[in-house]
Amino acid sequence: MRSIFVHCLRFFFCEVNSQSRTHVSKCTRNYGELPLNVIIENCDQQPCKIRQNSTAKVHVEFIAPHYIQSMTTFATAYVTFFGFPKSIDLGDYKNTCNYLENSQCPIYAGEFVHLNMGIHVEAGAPEGLTLPVELFMVDQDNKPLGCIRVQIEIVKSNKELKLSNINVF
């Protein structure tokens, strides 16, 4: 009975994700595999337009590769005209276990994980700047759990943006 349930769950999961996956490159500066699925809210296409003084909601789904006692998420923006990476302060979102939707830490190997988090863009961020951002997760031993790379464009906070969802992976 259990194997039938697991098979149905896998079939359902694969069907849902196959309809909305968009292929992108893996991270180039940080380690970690691409998650099964990533959705950035209000993003029709890359670059994802994120308003100044707002938080972009990011949903990540992956299968735990091993036992995970705790997780931390980091974000790095690559400002090419300065030639160096800039860490993005994720605030409490860095405490990944606090933002799990369907489970809690510890997580067991093979467990399906759905994470809801956000990236905040400060009010003073330069309008019109387009840059790659890498979000990467590590476990308690700093072993990589996943990494995504997405282009974002910072737009003025009073510009109206079309509301829709798109997968970036």
Order of alpha helices (4+ residues) and beta strands (2+ residues): alpha-beta-beta-beta-beta-beta-beta-beta-beta-beta
